[in-house]
Amino acid sequence: LERGQNLLEIHIGRLLMSDDAISLFDDPSDLTTVVSFGFYDFDLQFSPVIEGLNPNYDFTAQYVVQVDDFFLHYLQQESSTLEIHRGVGAEYETLSATQLRFNDLLDSPGGRVYGRAQLAGVGDPLNGSNFGAIDYWIRLRVPMDQALRLFRERSKALGYIETKPMPETLESLVPARVDHLRDDYNELSVTIVRCTA
């Protein structure tokens, strides 16, 4: 890894289907499933295709990431959709989905989070109901305690910045043809203490 980079890993483990989900399949022993999920600005990932009712995908996706404010904001605020698909011949059918959140990773000692995500059914007849759960873990290979501390301090400081509506006097200085300006602004006061020629 280069300076400023880290390795983030997302591991997908065992799928545990609910009884309602199992009852959907005529021949559960012939069931093949695959997991898909996206992360940050990377391509969609797919696990291997696995047979059976409670498959263990044992799949780890690795991402070399640049640790900057954009990435840390993503971990703090965003989530990733994880979907379970059933193989139907050469096609697939989406069975269930969940959201993987990354914000716990920022507070986790050792940079690893273990979880069991509840899956909601997609489409008839289980739309929105309990499809089951899937085990996963997420980790950052290199500890980032200092980068996280600095990011939290900057985020906290940004919360103190006050935005005010643009006063009419400032609006009169803006040309009428510019219509894409925001309705708020940040004010900076400058005091000149001394000036010499």
N, C-alpha and C positions, 0 to 999 in steps of 0.2 A: 504494500500500500504506500502511496505517496503522502507527503505531508498534507494534512487537512482532509484525508480520506478515512473511511471506515468501511467495514464489511457488515452489512445487515443481513441476517438470515431469518427466513420464515419457514418453519417446519410444520407440515400437515401430518397429523397422526391418524388415529382410528375414528371412523364414522360409526356412531351408535344410532340406529334408526328406531323411531318410536313404533309401537304396535300398529298405530293407524297407518304409518308409512309402509310398513311391511305388508299390510293387508291389500295394498294397491296392486301388487305384482302377482300375476297368475302363477308364474314359476320363479319364486325368489332365488332358487339355486342357479338360475340362468342370468341373474342380474349382473350387469357390468356398469361401473360408474367411474367418473373422472372428476377431479376438482379443478376449477379455474379461479384465478384471482389476479388482480393487478396491484401494482405498487408504484407510487410516486410517478416518475416520468418514464418508467420502464415498460417493456412489452408485457402483454398478458402471459401468465404462466399456466401450464397445465401439468397436472400430476400424471403418473402412469395410469393406464386403464386397469382397474382391479375388479375381480369377480367376487360375488358373495354379498351377504346381507350386512355384515359389519366389517367392511374392508379396512385394513391398515395401510394407508397410502405410503407412509414412511418416506415422504418427499420433502426435500429441503431446497428452497430457492435461495440463491446468494446474490446480493447486489453490492457492488462497489459504489459507495455514495460519497459525494463531496459534502462534508459537514459545514454548512453555512446557515444563515438565518432562514433561508427559504426551506431547507430540509428540516430544520428544527421546528419551524412553524407547521410544516406538514405533519410531523410526528405529534405535535401538540394538538392540532385542530382537526385533522382529516382522518378519514377511515378508508378501508378498502373493502370492496364487495367480494365475498367468496361465494362461489356457486357450486352446487353438486349437479352433475349432468348424468343422465342414463344413456348408454349406447343403444341405439335402435337401428340395427343394420349399419349402414355407412353414415347415418345421421346421428344426432343426439337430441335429447329432450331435457330441458332444465327442470329439475325436481324441487330444489330448495336453494335458499340464499341466507346469508348473514353478513354482518359488518364486522370487520376486524379493526379495532381501535388501537392506536399506537401510543397514546398519551401516557399510559402506565409505564412504558419503557423509559420515559424521562425520569421517573422517580424510583425506578427499580435498582436496588443495589446489585452490582455485578452486571447490569445491563441485559438481564434476561427476564422475560415474562412468560409464565405458563398459563394456559387458559383452556376452557371448554366453552365453545360458542354454541348458543342455541340456534337451530336452523328453522326457518319458517318456510312452509310449503309455497311453491310458486305454481300457479295455474290450478285448474280443477283436478280433483275434488278437495285438495288440501290447502287451497290458497290462504295464506296467512296463519294456518294452524301449525302445531308442533310437528315438525318432521323428524326431529332428533337433535343430536349434538355432534360436534366434531372437536377433537383434541388438537391443540396446536401449541407451539412456542415461538417466540420472536426474541432475537438477541442481537446486540451490537458486539462485535468481536473485540474492539478496543474500547476500554472505559473512557467516558467523555465527561467526567465530573466537572472539570474546569470550563469546558465549552458550554455545558448546560447551565452552570452557575452564571456565566457571563450573559447567556441568552435570557435567562430569567430576569437578571438585573435590567437589561435593555428593554425587555417587554414591560417590566414594571414602570420604568421611566417613561416609556411611550404612553402608558396609561395616564400619566400626569400631564401630558401635553393637552392644552385646552384649545378646542377649535371654536371659533366665533363666526356668526353670520357676517358676510361681507358688508361693510357700511356703504351707504349710498354714495359717499364721496369717492370711495375707491371704485365703485361701479361706474361712476362717471368718467373715470380715467381709462376704463377698458373700452376699446373700440366696439361699436355696435355689431360689427360683422363677426366677432368672436363669440360663438354661442356654446362652446363646449367647456366653459369654466365651471368649476364646482361652486356650490353654494356656501362653502365654508373656506376658511383660510387659517393659516397659522401666523401669528403676529410676532415679529422680532423687533425689539427696541434696541437702538444703537445710540450710545451717548459718546460724543466726541469730547474728550477731556482737554486736548491740546493740539494745536495745529501750527506748524512752522513752515516757512517758505524756504 
